[in-house]
Amino acid sequence: MKAFLLAAGHGTRLRPITNSIPKCLVPVNGIPMMGYWFSLFRKHGISDIFINLNHFPEQVKEYVDNNKRELNITLYYEDKLLGSLGTILKNRAFAEQEENFFVFYADNLTNVNLMEMYNAHRNSGWPFTMGLFRANNPKSCGIAELDDNNVVVDFVEKPEKPKTNLANAGIYIMKPELLSDLTFPRNKLLDIGFDLLPLLKNKMLGYEIRDLLLDIGTRKNYGYANKLLRENKTLFSFVS
């Protein structure tokens, strides 16, 4: 199974930590974020990973070279950021022969059961599944509204008046042909949340993640993640 791990972000909200290290390698309880992802991929049989790079790419390459055991890693340097959707569109050939593929934001810390999510996606029959979590501050997130069959009937980025607290988790499953069926603007940075998800209302499954999921993209969340893992060592017992 294949996946995109989007890891080119600069982590501006984590400065000064990210002044000398890429966000995807920021350590949580002593383990780089990418290490948690690699262990999760091994646990659930995701063997082929495409990783985009921009910020301190040489550090990411060194880490991958030393820690990629059992994984086939493709690294792609973006001299100019393409955006989360732009990266996938430019490199769609990586997964075009797959029935489905995953997309992950590398700054999320999670122990989600990926195979349960994958089975829900396949059983739904929809071309796209968006992972969701219950947000404490939905105004700062992309918010989904579901019908009784967990189909996303509305999605709004950072709504002033959120209808729910079901937020975009930055974990997706999609069929490759979906990208060929849609048209996107040229010559602009393309984002999944702003440019793809609004096109998929009533055409995608919303999957609520009940396992741990934390965005470590802010210093407050980063501090909380370190504290949580120090106090709950079994949450990531599969990490090696």
C-alpha positions in Angstrom: 0.0 0.0 0.0 1.2 3.5 -0.8 1.0 6.9 1.0 2.0 10.5 0.7 3.6 12.0 3.8 3.5 15.7 3.5 6.5 17.0 5.3 7.7 20.2 3.5 6.3 22.7 6.0 8.6 25.2 7.8 6.9 25.0 11.2 6.8 28.7 11.7 4.6 28.4 14.7 7.2 26.2 16.4 10.0 28.7 16.2 12.7 28.9 17.5 12.7 25.0 17.6 12.3 24.9 13.8 15.1 27.4 13.2 17.5 24.5 13.1 15.4 21.4 12.5 12.6 20.6 10.1 9.1 20.3 11.6 8.8 16.6 10.6 11.9 15.8 12.7 10.9 17.7 15.9 11.3 15.2 18.7 8.3 14.2 20.9 9.4 12.5 24.1 12.8 12.0 22.5 11.6 10.5 19.1 11.4 12.5 15.9 7.9 12.9 14.5 8.8 11.0 11.4 9.8 8.0 13.6 6.2 7.8 14.9 4.9 7.7 11.3 7.4 5.1 10.1 6.4 2.8 13.0 2.7 3.3 12.3 3.3 2.5 8.6 5.1 -0.7 9.5 2.4 -1.7 11.9 -0.3 -1.4 9.3 1.5 -2.6 6.2 2.0 0.7 4.4 5.3 0.0 2.6 5.7 2.7 -0.1 6.0 6.3 1.1 6.4 9.5 -0.9 7.8 12.4 1.2 8.0 15.9 0.0 10.8 18.1 1.3 11.8 21.8 1.5 12.9 22.9 5.0 16.4 21.5 5.9 16.0 18.7 3.4 19.5 17.3 4.0 18.5 16.5 7.6 15.4 14.6 6.5 17.3 12.6 3.9 19.9 11.6 6.5 17.1 10.5 8.9 15.3 8.5 6.2 18.6 6.8 5.1 19.2 5.7 8.7 15.7 4.7 9.7 13.8 3.5 6.6 14.1 -0.2 7.3 11.3 -2.3 5.7 10.0 0.9 3.9 10.4 2.0 0.4 10.8 5.8 0.6 10.7 8.3 -2.3 12.0 11.8 -1.5 11.0 14.8 -3.5 12.5 18.2 -3.0 10.3 21.2 -3.7 12.4 24.3 -4.4 9.1 26.2 -4.3 6.3 24.9 -2.1 3.4 23.4 -4.2 0.8 23.1 -1.4 -0.7 19.9 0.0 -2.8 19.2 -3.1 -0.2 20.6 -5.5 2.3 18.0 -4.4 -0.1 15.1 -5.0 -1.2 16.4 -8.4 2.4 16.9 -9.6 3.4 13.4 -8.4 0.2 11.5 -9.0 2.1 8.9 -11.0 3.4 7.6 -7.7 0.1 6.0 -6.8 -1.9 5.9 -10.0 -1.8 2.1 -10.2 -3.2 1.7 -6.7 -6.8 1.0 -5.8 -6.6 3.6 -3.0 -3.8 5.5 -1.3 -3.3 7.4 1.9 -2.3 11.0 2.5 -0.9 12.2 5.8 0.2 15.6 7.3 3.5 14.9 9.0 2.9 17.3 11.8 0.2 15.1 13.3 0.9 12.7 16.1 -1.4 9.7 16.1 -1.8 6.0 16.9 -4.9 5.7 14.7 -5.9 2.2 13.5 -5.3 2.8 9.8 -6.7 -0.5 8.6 -10.0 0.1 10.3 -10.2 3.5 8.5 -9.2 1.8 5.3 -11.9 -0.8 5.6 -14.5 1.8 6.3 -13.4 3.7 3.2 -13.6 0.6 0.9 -17.0 -0.4 2.3 -18.4 3.0 1.8 -17.9 3.0 -2.0 -16.9 6.7 -2.0 -13.8 7.9 -3.8 -12.5 9.9 -0.8 -12.5 9.6 3.0 -11.5 12.3 5.4 -10.3 11.5 8.9 -12.0 13.7 11.5 -11.5 14.5 15.2 -13.3 16.4 17.9 -11.7 19.9 18.1 -11.7 22.0 21.2 -11.5 25.1 19.1 -13.4 24.4 15.9 -13.1 28.0 14.6 -9.4 27.4 14.0 -10.0 24.2 11.9 -11.6 22.9 8.8 -15.0 21.7 10.0 -17.2 19.0 8.5 -20.9 18.3 8.8 -22.1 14.7 8.3 -25.4 13.1 7.5 -26.7 10.0 9.1 -24.5 7.8 6.8 -21.4 9.8 7.7 -21.3 11.4 4.3 -19.8 14.9 4.4 -22.6 17.3 3.4 -20.7 20.5 4.2 -17.1 21.5 4.8 -15.8 25.0 5.8 -12.3 26.1 6.6 -12.1 28.0 9.9 -15.8 28.9 10.1 -16.8 31.9 12.2 -19.9 29.9 13.3 -19.0 26.2 13.3 -22.0 23.9 12.9 -20.0 21.0 14.5 -16.7 20.3 16.1 -15.7 17.6 13.7 -12.4 18.8 12.3 -10.2 17.8 9.5 -7.5 15.4 10.9 -5.1 15.7 7.9 -5.5 12.0 7.2 -7.2 11.0 3.9 -7.8 8.0 1.7 -8.6 8.5 -2.0 -8.9 6.7 -5.3 -6.3 7.9 -7.9 -8.9 8.5 -10.6 -10.6 11.1 -8.4 -7.8 13.6 -9.3 -8.3 13.0 -13.0 -12.1 13.7 -12.7 -11.6 17.2 -11.3 -10.2 20.5 -12.7 -8.0 22.8 -10.6 -6.6 26.3 -11.2 -3.2 26.5 -12.8 -0.2 28.4 -11.5 -1.3 28.7 -7.9 -0.4 26.9 -4.7 -3.1 24.3 -4.2 -4.3 23.2 -0.8 -6.4 20.1 0.0 -8.6 22.0 2.5 -9.3 25.0 0.4 -9.2 23.6 -3.2 -10.2 19.9 -3.0 -12.5 19.3 0.0 -15.1 21.9 -1.0 -15.5 20.1 -4.3 -16.3 16.8 -2.6 -19.4 17.7 -0.5 -21.9 14.8 -0.7 -19.2 12.7 -2.4 -16.9 11.7 0.5 -17.0 9.7 3.8 -16.3 11.3 7.1 -14.4 9.0 9.4 -14.2 10.0 13.1 -10.9 9.1 14.6 -11.4 8.0 18.2 -7.7 7.2 18.8 -5.1 9.8 19.8 -4.6 12.6 17.3 -2.6 15.7 18.1 -1.4 18.5 15.8 2.0 19.4 17.2 2.2 22.5 15.0 2.1 25.0 17.9 4.4 25.3 20.9 1.4 24.8 23.2 0.4 21.6 21.5 4.0 20.5 21.3 4.4 20.9 25.0 1.2 19.0 25.7 2.2 16.1 23.4 5.6 15.7 25.2 3.8 15.7 28.6 1.2 13.3 27.5 3.6 10.7 26.1 5.9 10.9 29.2 2.9 10.1 31.3 1.3 7.5 29.0 4.1 5.2 27.7 1.7 2.6 26.3 0.1 5.0 23.8 3.0 4.3 21.3 4.3 1.0 22.5 4.6 -0.1 18.9 7.2 2.6 18.1 10.7 1.4 17.6 
